[in-house]
């Protein structure tokens, strides 16, 4: 449980894993080095951290992610952890790029459509009963396909 580091929503893994010795010269699989079966664990499952980056979901995993990100950014700016020290002399630019606009984001017609709220809430038209015993609604005209109406 200590390996979870305070994770509040650990992922439960079920199954088994077997590690064998591999002879690199011949490619033969040899003796069993380690065998893990989740049923033999105290919880009956192998519990691993959720690694969620949302604070509302798991504050412990968020903190680990925050610290890891800080170390990566710092190494990229100053060097260290496998990054050469001379990167500290390089110019630092934090550039953000936005794709060119292809027009309006939302389709907002300039004139009311046949399905606008004022038309939808209108009272349905009915006709008088025909020769049959049931009343029928008058057929509502359907909009014909074609170019949109001009306003």
mmCIF file of the C-alpha atoms, coordinates in Angstrom:
data_MODEL
# 
_entry.id   MODEL 
# 
loop_
_atom_site.group_PDB 
_atom_site.id 
_atom_site.type_symbol 
_atom_site.label_atom_id 
_atom_site.label_alt_id 
_atom_site.label_comp_id 
_atom_site.label_asym_id 
_atom_site.label_entity_id 
_atom_site.label_seq_id 
_atom_site.pdbx_PDB_ins_code 
_atom_site.Cartn_x 
_atom_site.Cartn_y 
_atom_site.Cartn_z 
_atom_site.occupancy 
_atom_site.B_iso_or_equiv 
_atom_site.pdbx_formal_charge 
_atom_site.auth_seq_id 
_atom_site.auth_comp_id 
_atom_site.auth_asym_id 
_atom_site.auth_atom_id 
_atom_site.pdbx_PDB_model_num 
ATOM 1   C CA . UNK A 1 1   ? 0.000   0.000   0.000   1.00 0.00 ? 1   UNK A CA 1 
ATOM 2   C CA . UNK A 1 2   ? 2.971   2.332   0.524   1.00 0.00 ? 2   UNK A CA 1 
ATOM 3   C CA . UNK A 1 3   ? 3.768   2.153   -3.208  1.00 0.00 ? 3   UNK A CA 1 
ATOM 4   C CA . UNK A 1 4   ? 0.443   3.883   -3.931  1.00 0.00 ? 4   UNK A CA 1 
ATOM 5   C CA . UNK A 1 5   ? 1.781   7.105   -2.412  1.00 0.00 ? 5   UNK A CA 1 
ATOM 6   C CA . UNK A 1 6   ? -1.604  8.175   -1.076  1.00 0.00 ? 6   UNK A CA 1 
ATOM 7   C CA . UNK A 1 7   ? -3.507  7.579   -4.340  1.00 0.00 ? 7   UNK A CA 1 
ATOM 8   C CA . UNK A 1 8   ? -7.213  7.799   -3.572  1.00 0.00 ? 8   UNK A CA 1 
ATOM 9   C CA . UNK A 1 9   ? -8.446  5.893   -6.659  1.00 0.00 ? 9   UNK A CA 1 
ATOM 10  C CA . UNK A 1 10  ? -5.987  3.052   -7.330  1.00 0.00 ? 10  UNK A CA 1 
ATOM 11  C CA . UNK A 1 11  ? -6.472  0.817   -10.334 1.00 0.00 ? 11  UNK A CA 1 
ATOM 12  C CA . UNK A 1 12  ? -7.050  -2.852  -9.521  1.00 0.00 ? 12  UNK A CA 1 
ATOM 13  C CA . UNK A 1 13  ? -5.207  -5.268  -11.802 1.00 0.00 ? 13  UNK A CA 1 
ATOM 14  C CA . UNK A 1 14  ? -6.092  -8.935  -11.871 1.00 0.00 ? 14  UNK A CA 1 
ATOM 15  C CA . UNK A 1 15  ? -4.070  -11.817 -13.301 1.00 0.00 ? 15  UNK A CA 1 
ATOM 16  C CA . UNK A 1 16  ? -0.541  -13.164 -13.122 1.00 0.00 ? 16  UNK A CA 1 
ATOM 17  C CA . UNK A 1 17  ? 2.939   -12.414 -14.393 1.00 0.00 ? 17  UNK A CA 1 
ATOM 18  C CA . UNK A 1 18  ? 5.883   -14.771 -14.736 1.00 0.00 ? 18  UNK A CA 1 
ATOM 19  C CA . UNK A 1 19  ? 9.468   -13.728 -15.451 1.00 0.00 ? 19  UNK A CA 1 
ATOM 20  C CA . UNK A 1 20  ? 11.837  -16.329 -16.894 1.00 0.00 ? 20  UNK A CA 1 
ATOM 21  C CA . UNK A 1 21  ? 15.580  -16.375 -17.416 1.00 0.00 ? 21  UNK A CA 1 
ATOM 22  C CA . UNK A 1 22  ? 16.364  -15.833 -21.117 1.00 0.00 ? 22  UNK A CA 1 
ATOM 23  C CA . UNK A 1 23  ? 19.569  -17.168 -22.628 1.00 0.00 ? 23  UNK A CA 1 
ATOM 24  C CA . UNK A 1 24  ? 20.588  -14.335 -24.970 1.00 0.00 ? 24  UNK A CA 1 
ATOM 25  C CA . UNK A 1 25  ? 22.853  -16.551 -27.039 1.00 0.00 ? 25  UNK A CA 1 
ATOM 26  C CA . UNK A 1 26  ? 20.369  -19.309 -27.849 1.00 0.00 ? 26  UNK A CA 1 
ATOM 27  C CA . UNK A 1 27  ? 17.054  -17.541 -27.139 1.00 0.00 ? 27  UNK A CA 1 
ATOM 28  C CA . UNK A 1 28  ? 15.978  -20.374 -24.858 1.00 0.00 ? 28  UNK A CA 1 
ATOM 29  C CA . UNK A 1 29  ? 13.589  -19.601 -22.021 1.00 0.00 ? 29  UNK A CA 1 
ATOM 30  C CA . UNK A 1 30  ? 15.014  -20.985 -18.793 1.00 0.00 ? 30  UNK A CA 1 
ATOM 31  C CA . UNK A 1 31  ? 13.991  -21.219 -15.165 1.00 0.00 ? 31  UNK A CA 1 
ATOM 32  C CA . UNK A 1 32  ? 11.337  -19.054 -13.517 1.00 0.00 ? 32  UNK A CA 1 
ATOM 33  C CA . UNK A 1 33  ? 12.867  -15.970 -11.882 1.00 0.00 ? 33  UNK A CA 1 
ATOM 34  C CA . UNK A 1 34  ? 9.742   -14.472 -10.398 1.00 0.00 ? 34  UNK A CA 1 
ATOM 35  C CA . UNK A 1 35  ? 6.026   -15.270 -10.405 1.00 0.00 ? 35  UNK A CA 1 
ATOM 36  C CA . UNK A 1 36  ? 3.274   -12.896 -9.260  1.00 0.00 ? 36  UNK A CA 1 
ATOM 37  C CA . UNK A 1 37  ? -0.367  -13.919 -8.944  1.00 0.00 ? 37  UNK A CA 1 
ATOM 38  C CA . UNK A 1 38  ? -2.849  -11.200 -7.972  1.00 0.00 ? 38  UNK A CA 1 
ATOM 39  C CA . UNK A 1 39  ? -5.019  -13.675 -6.059  1.00 0.00 ? 39  UNK A CA 1 
ATOM 40  C CA . UNK A 1 40  ? -2.153  -14.190 -3.590  1.00 0.00 ? 40  UNK A CA 1 
ATOM 41  C CA . UNK A 1 41  ? -1.847  -10.460 -2.771  1.00 0.00 ? 41  UNK A CA 1 
ATOM 42  C CA . UNK A 1 42  ? -3.452  -9.011  0.400   1.00 0.00 ? 42  UNK A CA 1 
ATOM 43  C CA . UNK A 1 43  ? -6.155  -7.116  -1.522  1.00 0.00 ? 43  UNK A CA 1 
ATOM 44  C CA . UNK A 1 44  ? -6.678  -9.930  -4.037  1.00 0.00 ? 44  UNK A CA 1 
ATOM 45  C CA . UNK A 1 45  ? -5.609  -7.489  -6.767  1.00 0.00 ? 45  UNK A CA 1 
ATOM 46  C CA . UNK A 1 46  ? -2.435  -5.672  -7.721  1.00 0.00 ? 46  UNK A CA 1 
ATOM 47  C CA . UNK A 1 47  ? -3.101  -2.015  -6.878  1.00 0.00 ? 47  UNK A CA 1 
ATOM 48  C CA . UNK A 1 48  ? -1.326  0.657   -8.953  1.00 0.00 ? 48  UNK A CA 1 
ATOM 49  C CA . UNK A 1 49  ? -1.599  4.446   -8.872  1.00 0.00 ? 49  UNK A CA 1 
ATOM 50  C CA . UNK A 1 50  ? -4.307  6.046   -11.039 1.00 0.00 ? 50  UNK A CA 1 
ATOM 51  C CA . UNK A 1 51  ? -1.920  8.815   -12.260 1.00 0.00 ? 51  UNK A CA 1 
ATOM 52  C CA . UNK A 1 52  ? -4.868  11.160  -12.786 1.00 0.00 ? 52  UNK A CA 1 
ATOM 53  C CA . UNK A 1 53  ? -3.917  14.819  -13.259 1.00 0.00 ? 53  UNK A CA 1 
ATOM 54  C CA . UNK A 1 54  ? -7.198  16.311  -11.946 1.00 0.00 ? 54  UNK A CA 1 
ATOM 55  C CA . UNK A 1 55  ? -7.030  17.646  -8.384  1.00 0.00 ? 55  UNK A CA 1 
ATOM 56  C CA . UNK A 1 56  ? -10.683 16.816  -7.773  1.00 0.00 ? 56  UNK A CA 1 
ATOM 57  C CA . UNK A 1 57  ? -10.018 13.182  -8.630  1.00 0.00 ? 57  UNK A CA 1 
ATOM 58  C CA . UNK A 1 58  ? -6.713  12.356  -6.887  1.00 0.00 ? 58  UNK A CA 1 
ATOM 59  C CA . UNK A 1 59  ? -4.665  15.064  -5.113  1.00 0.00 ? 59  UNK A CA 1 
ATOM 60  C CA . UNK A 1 60  ? -1.716  12.705  -4.436  1.00 0.00 ? 60  UNK A CA 1 
ATOM 61  C CA . UNK A 1 61  ? -1.234  11.801  -8.115  1.00 0.00 ? 61  UNK A CA 1 
ATOM 62  C CA . UNK A 1 62  ? -1.604  15.459  -9.119  1.00 0.00 ? 62  UNK A CA 1 
ATOM 63  C CA . UNK A 1 63  ? 1.206   16.414  -6.750  1.00 0.00 ? 63  UNK A CA 1 
ATOM 64  C CA . UNK A 1 64  ? 3.492   13.725  -8.200  1.00 0.00 ? 64  UNK A CA 1 
ATOM 65  C CA . UNK A 1 65  ? 2.690   14.936  -11.721 1.00 0.00 ? 65  UNK A CA 1 
ATOM 66  C CA . UNK A 1 66  ? 3.357   18.560  -10.701 1.00 0.00 ? 66  UNK A CA 1 
ATOM 67  C CA . UNK A 1 67  ? 6.761   17.671  -9.234  1.00 0.00 ? 67  UNK A CA 1 
ATOM 68  C CA . UNK A 1 68  ? 7.740   15.585  -12.263 1.00 0.00 ? 68  UNK A CA 1 
ATOM 69  C CA . UNK A 1 69  ? 6.750   18.403  -14.620 1.00 0.00 ? 69  UNK A CA 1 
ATOM 70  C CA . UNK A 1 70  ? 8.792   20.901  -12.599 1.00 0.00 ? 70  UNK A CA 1 
ATOM 71  C CA . UNK A 1 71  ? 11.860  18.644  -12.816 1.00 0.00 ? 71  UNK A CA 1 
ATOM 72  C CA . UNK A 1 72  ? 11.475  18.205  -16.596 1.00 0.00 ? 72  UNK A CA 1 
ATOM 73  C CA . UNK A 1 73  ? 11.048  21.939  -17.253 1.00 0.00 ? 73  UNK A CA 1 
ATOM 74  C CA . UNK A 1 74  ? 13.924  22.825  -14.931 1.00 0.00 ? 74  UNK A CA 1 
ATOM 75  C CA . UNK A 1 75  ? 16.235  20.283  -16.603 1.00 0.00 ? 75  UNK A CA 1 
ATOM 76  C CA . UNK A 1 76  ? 15.269  21.695  -19.991 1.00 0.00 ? 76  UNK A CA 1 
ATOM 77  C CA . UNK A 1 77  ? 16.127  25.248  -18.898 1.00 0.00 ? 77  UNK A CA 1 
ATOM 78  C CA . UNK A 1 78  ? 19.222  24.666  -16.732 1.00 0.00 ? 78  UNK A CA 1 
ATOM 79  C CA . UNK A 1 79  ? 20.488  21.274  -17.790 1.00 0.00 ? 79  UNK A CA 1 
ATOM 80  C CA . UNK A 1 80  ? 20.960  18.199  -15.677 1.00 0.00 ? 80  UNK A CA 1 
ATOM 81  C CA . UNK A 1 81  ? 19.243  14.791  -15.516 1.00 0.00 ? 81  UNK A CA 1 
ATOM 82  C CA . UNK A 1 82  ? 20.809  13.788  -18.838 1.00 0.00 ? 82  UNK A CA 1 
ATOM 83  C CA . UNK A 1 83  ? 20.416  17.217  -20.474 1.00 0.00 ? 83  UNK A CA 1 
ATOM 84  C CA . UNK A 1 84  ? 23.723  19.052  -21.216 1.00 0.00 ? 84  UNK A CA 1 
ATOM 85  C CA . UNK A 1 85  ? 24.556  22.048  -18.987 1.00 0.00 ? 85  UNK A CA 1 
ATOM 86  C CA . UNK A 1 86  ? 25.052  24.356  -21.999 1.00 0.00 ? 86  UNK A CA 1 
ATOM 87  C CA . UNK A 1 87  ? 21.279  24.528  -22.563 1.00 0.00 ? 87  UNK A CA 1 
ATOM 88  C CA . UNK A 1 88  ? 21.270  27.238  -19.872 1.00 0.00 ? 88  UNK A CA 1 
ATOM 89  C CA . UNK A 1 89  ? 22.951  29.563  -22.402 1.00 0.00 ? 89  UNK A CA 1 
ATOM 90  C CA . UNK A 1 90  ? 20.325  28.960  -25.102 1.00 0.00 ? 90  UNK A CA 1 
ATOM 91  C CA . UNK A 1 91  ? 17.557  31.536  -25.627 1.00 0.00 ? 91  UNK A CA 1 
ATOM 92  C CA . UNK A 1 92  ? 14.299  30.777  -23.840 1.00 0.00 ? 92  UNK A CA 1 
ATOM 93  C CA . UNK A 1 93  ? 11.074  31.236  -25.755 1.00 0.00 ? 93  UNK A CA 1 
ATOM 94  C CA . UNK A 1 94  ? 7.642   30.058  -24.746 1.00 0.00 ? 94  UNK A CA 1 
ATOM 95  C CA . UNK A 1 95  ? 5.744   30.238  -28.017 1.00 0.00 ? 95  UNK A CA 1 
ATOM 96  C CA . UNK A 1 96  ? 2.097   29.366  -28.474 1.00 0.00 ? 96  UNK A CA 1 
ATOM 97  C CA . UNK A 1 97  ? 0.601   28.907  -31.901 1.00 0.00 ? 97  UNK A CA 1 
ATOM 98  C CA . UNK A 1 98  ? -2.994  29.186  -33.011 1.00 0.00 ? 98  UNK A CA 1 
ATOM 99  C CA . UNK A 1 99  ? -4.308  27.711  -36.226 1.00 0.00 ? 99  UNK A CA 1 
ATOM 100 C CA . UNK A 1 100 ? -5.685  30.160  -38.787 1.00 0.00 ? 100 UNK A CA 1 
ATOM 101 C CA . UNK A 1 101 ? -9.375  30.882  -38.565 1.00 0.00 ? 101 UNK A CA 1 
ATOM 102 C CA . UNK A 1 102 ? -11.629 29.226  -41.095 1.00 0.00 ? 102 UNK A CA 1 
ATOM 103 C CA . UNK A 1 103 ? -14.636 31.447  -40.422 1.00 0.00 ? 103 UNK A CA 1 
ATOM 104 C CA . UNK A 1 104 ? -17.271 31.525  -37.714 1.00 0.00 ? 104 UNK A CA 1 
ATOM 105 C CA . UNK A 1 105 ? -17.033 28.793  -35.146 1.00 0.00 ? 105 UNK A CA 1 
ATOM 106 C CA . UNK A 1 106 ? -20.770 28.317  -34.741 1.00 0.00 ? 106 UNK A CA 1 
ATOM 107 C CA . UNK A 1 107 ? -23.374 28.302  -37.471 1.00 0.00 ? 107 UNK A CA 1 
ATOM 108 C CA . UNK A 1 108 ? -25.674 31.181  -36.612 1.00 0.00 ? 108 UNK A CA 1 
ATOM 109 C CA . UNK A 1 109 ? -28.202 31.865  -39.366 1.00 0.00 ? 109 UNK A CA 1 
ATOM 110 C CA . UNK A 1 110 ? -28.974 35.512  -39.955 1.00 0.00 ? 110 UNK A CA 1 
ATOM 111 C CA . UNK A 1 111 ? -32.725 34.901  -40.351 1.00 0.00 ? 111 UNK A CA 1 
ATOM 112 C CA . UNK A 1 112 ? -35.140 32.737  -38.324 1.00 0.00 ? 112 UNK A CA 1 
ATOM 113 C CA . UNK A 1 113 ? -35.341 29.133  -39.390 1.00 0.00 ? 113 UNK A CA 1 
ATOM 114 C CA . UNK A 1 114 ? -38.563 27.138  -39.780 1.00 0.00 ? 114 UNK A CA 1 
ATOM 115 C CA . UNK A 1 115 ? -37.626 25.319  -36.587 1.00 0.00 ? 115 UNK A CA 1 
ATOM 116 C CA . UNK A 1 116 ? -37.072 28.424  -34.473 1.00 0.00 ? 116 UNK A CA 1 
ATOM 117 C CA . UNK A 1 117 ? -38.730 28.460  -31.020 1.00 0.00 ? 117 UNK A CA 1 
ATOM 118 C CA . UNK A 1 118 ? -41.482 30.832  -32.188 1.00 0.00 ? 118 UNK A CA 1 
ATOM 119 C CA . UNK A 1 119 ? -42.537 28.346  -34.898 1.00 0.00 ? 119 UNK A CA 1 
ATOM 120 C CA . UNK A 1 120 ? -42.103 25.237  -32.772 1.00 0.00 ? 120 UNK A CA 1 
ATOM 121 C CA . UNK A 1 121 ? -44.365 26.454  -29.987 1.00 0.00 ? 121 UNK A CA 1 
ATOM 122 C CA . UNK A 1 122 ? -47.256 27.370  -32.291 1.00 0.00 ? 122 UNK A CA 1 
ATOM 123 C CA . UNK A 1 123 ? -50.524 25.537  -31.676 1.00 0.00 ? 123 UNK A CA 1 
ATOM 124 C CA . UNK A 1 124 ? -51.034 22.594  -34.018 1.00 0.00 ? 124 UNK A CA 1 
ATOM 125 C CA . UNK A 1 125 ? -53.715 22.999  -36.623 1.00 0.00 ? 125 UNK A CA 1 
ATOM 126 C CA . UNK A 1 126 ? -56.516 20.445  -36.592 1.00 0.00 ? 126 UNK A CA 1 
ATOM 127 C CA . UNK A 1 127 ? -59.301 19.684  -38.993 1.00 0.00 ? 127 UNK A CA 1 
ATOM 128 C CA . UNK A 1 128 ? -62.863 18.645  -38.404 1.00 0.00 ? 128 UNK A CA 1 
ATOM 129 C CA . UNK A 1 129 ? -63.588 14.941  -38.128 1.00 0.00 ? 129 UNK A CA 1 
ATOM 130 C CA . UNK A 1 130 ? -63.886 13.252  -41.455 1.00 0.00 ? 130 UNK A CA 1 
ATOM 131 C CA . UNK A 1 131 ? -66.314 10.515  -42.365 1.00 0.00 ? 131 UNK A CA 1 
ATOM 132 C CA . UNK A 1 132 ? -64.318 8.159   -40.113 1.00 0.00 ? 132 UNK A CA 1 
ATOM 133 C CA . UNK A 1 133 ? -64.727 8.159   -36.342 1.00 0.00 ? 133 UNK A CA 1 
ATOM 134 C CA . UNK A 1 134 ? -61.294 9.570   -35.579 1.00 0.00 ? 134 UNK A CA 1 
ATOM 135 C CA . UNK A 1 135 ? -60.114 13.155  -35.900 1.00 0.00 ? 135 UNK A CA 1 
ATOM 136 C CA . UNK A 1 136 ? -57.032 13.757  -37.984 1.00 0.00 ? 136 UNK A CA 1 
ATOM 137 C CA . UNK A 1 137 ? -54.537 16.576  -37.853 1.00 0.00 ? 137 UNK A CA 1 
ATOM 138 C CA . UNK A 1 138 ? -54.134 18.626  -40.978 1.00 0.00 ? 138 UNK A CA 1 
ATOM 139 C CA . UNK A 1 139 ? -50.913 17.902  -42.784 1.00 0.00 ? 139 UNK A CA 1 
ATOM 140 C CA . UNK A 1 140 ? -48.275 20.533  -42.079 1.00 0.00 ? 140 UNK A CA 1 
ATOM 141 C CA . UNK A 1 141 ? -46.380 21.584  -45.173 1.00 0.00 ? 141 UNK A CA 1 
ATOM 142 C CA . UNK A 1 142 ? -42.761 20.369  -45.216 1.00 0.00 ? 142 UNK A CA 1 
ATOM 143 C CA . UNK A 1 143 ? -39.928 22.649  -46.210 1.00 0.00 ? 143 UNK A CA 1 
ATOM 144 C CA . UNK A 1 144 ? -38.616 21.700  -49.606 1.00 0.00 ? 144 UNK A CA 1 
ATOM 145 C CA . UNK A 1 145 ? -34.865 21.052  -49.902 1.00 0.00 ? 145 UNK A CA 1 
ATOM 146 C CA . UNK A 1 146 ? -32.926 23.751  -51.606 1.00 0.00 ? 146 UNK A CA 1 
ATOM 147 C CA . UNK A 1 147 ? -31.090 26.959  -50.817 1.00 0.00 ? 147 UNK A CA 1 
ATOM 148 C CA . UNK A 1 148 ? -31.896 28.657  -47.494 1.00 0.00 ? 148 UNK A CA 1 
ATOM 149 C CA . UNK A 1 149 ? -34.541 31.368  -47.613 1.00 0.00 ? 149 UNK A CA 1 
ATOM 150 C CA . UNK A 1 150 ? -33.230 34.870  -48.116 1.00 0.00 ? 150 UNK A CA 1 
ATOM 151 C CA . UNK A 1 151 ? -34.164 37.415  -45.465 1.00 0.00 ? 151 UNK A CA 1 
# 
